[in-house]
Amino acid sequence: MCLAVPGKVLDIEERDGTRMATVDFGGVVKEVCLEYVPDLQVGEYAIVHVGFALQRLDEDSARQTLALFEELGLLQEEFGDPWEAAAAEAGAPPAAVGGDTAREARK
């Protein structure tokens, strides 16, 4: 499932003519394109879908939505480790694919 998730803009830079931001989604930090919301500033919140900020959002709404997504397990589903998710679906214990050694090997 792909969600539109609220996140807080931590910093903004221009890369090859494109405004990009580092955005915090309740502890998960990702790079996001700001071309659809060009006036978004550091410290503001935005709804983000597939790597693009789509709309500005007030802080209270963003925090409430993130809390609800966390409670429902949707943040882990959206941003979790795909290797662990695949193992869980296959019925393997997390240690079989997780752990520091396996994680380091994937980097």
C-alpha positions as CSV (number, residue, x, y, z in Angstrom):
1,M,0.0,0.0,0.0
2,C,1.3,3.5,-0.7
3,L,0.1,6.2,1.6
4,A,0.3,10.0,1.5
5,V,2.2,10.5,4.8
6,P,2.8,13.8,6.6
7,G,6.4,14.8,7.3
8,K,8.4,17.7,8.7
9,V,10.9,19.5,6.5
10,L,14.3,19.4,8.1
11,D,16.3,21.0,5.4
12,I,16.1,22.2,1.8
13,E,18.6,22.3,-1.0
14,E,18.6,22.6,-4.7
15,R,20.0,19.7,-6.7
16,D,20.4,20.0,-10.4
17,G,17.7,22.7,-10.5
18,T,15.2,20.8,-8.4
19,R,14.2,21.8,-4.8
20,M,14.7,18.8,-2.6
21,A,14.2,18.4,1.2
22,T,15.1,16.0,3.9
23,V,11.8,15.2,5.6
24,D,11.1,13.4,8.9
25,F,8.2,11.0,9.0
26,G,7.9,10.3,12.7
27,G,11.5,9.2,13.0
28,V,12.0,7.9,9.4
29,V,14.0,10.4,7.3
30,K,13.7,10.5,3.5
31,E,14.5,12.7,0.6
32,V,11.5,14.4,-1.0
33,C,11.0,16.6,-4.1
34,L,9.4,20.0,-3.4
35,E,8.6,21.0,-7.0
36,Y,4.8,20.7,-6.4
37,V,5.0,22.9,-3.2
38,P,7.8,25.4,-4.1
39,D,7.2,27.7,-1.2
40,L,7.4,25.1,1.5
41,Q,10.0,26.1,4.2
42,V,12.1,24.3,6.8
43,G,10.0,23.4,9.9
44,E,6.8,23.1,8.0
45,Y,4.8,19.9,7.4
46,A,3.7,18.5,4.1
47,I,1.7,15.5,2.8
48,V,4.2,13.4,0.8
49,H,3.3,10.6,-1.7
50,V,5.9,8.6,-3.6
51,G,8.7,11.0,-2.8
52,F,6.8,14.2,-3.8
53,A,5.5,16.8,-1.3
54,L,1.9,17.5,-2.5
55,Q,0.4,19.9,0.0
56,R,1.3,21.9,3.1
57,L,-0.2,20.6,6.4
58,D,-0.5,22.2,9.8
59,E,1.6,20.7,12.6
60,D,-1.4,19.5,14.7
61,S,-3.0,17.6,11.8
62,A,0.4,16.1,10.9
63,R,1.1,14.9,14.4
64,Q,-2.4,13.4,14.8
65,T,-2.1,11.6,11.4
66,L,1.4,10.2,12.2
67,A,0.2,9.0,15.6
68,L,-2.8,7.3,14.0
69,F,-0.6,5.7,11.3
70,E,1.8,4.5,14.0
71,E,-1.0,3.0,16.0
72,L,-2.3,1.1,13.0
73,G,1.1,-0.1,12.0
74,L,1.0,1.8,8.7
75,L,4.3,3.6,9.2
76,Q,6.1,0.3,9.6
77,E,4.3,-1.0,6.5
78,E,5.2,2.0,4.5
79,F,8.8,2.6,5.7
80,G,9.8,-0.7,7.3
81,D,12.6,-2.9,6.2
82,P,11.4,-4.8,3.0
83,W,13.7,-7.8,3.8
84,E,12.0,-8.2,7.2
85,A,8.6,-7.8,5.7
86,A,9.3,-10.5,3.0
87,A,10.6,-12.8,5.7
88,A,7.5,-12.3,7.9
89,E,5.3,-13.1,4.9
90,A,7.2,-16.2,4.3
91,G,7.0,-17.2,7.9
92,A,10.7,-17.0,8.7
93,P,11.8,-15.7,12.1
94,P,13.2,-12.1,11.9
95,A,16.7,-13.3,13.0
96,A,16.9,-15.4,9.8
97,V,17.0,-12.3,7.7
98,G,17.5,-9.5,10.1
99,G,20.3,-8.9,12.5
100,D,23.4,-6.8,12.2
101,T,25.3,-9.1,9.9
102,A,22.5,-9.5,7.3
103,R,21.7,-5.8,7.5
104,E,25.4,-4.8,7.0
105,A,25.6,-7.2,4.0
106,R,22.7,-5.5,2.3
107,K,24.2,-2.0,2.5
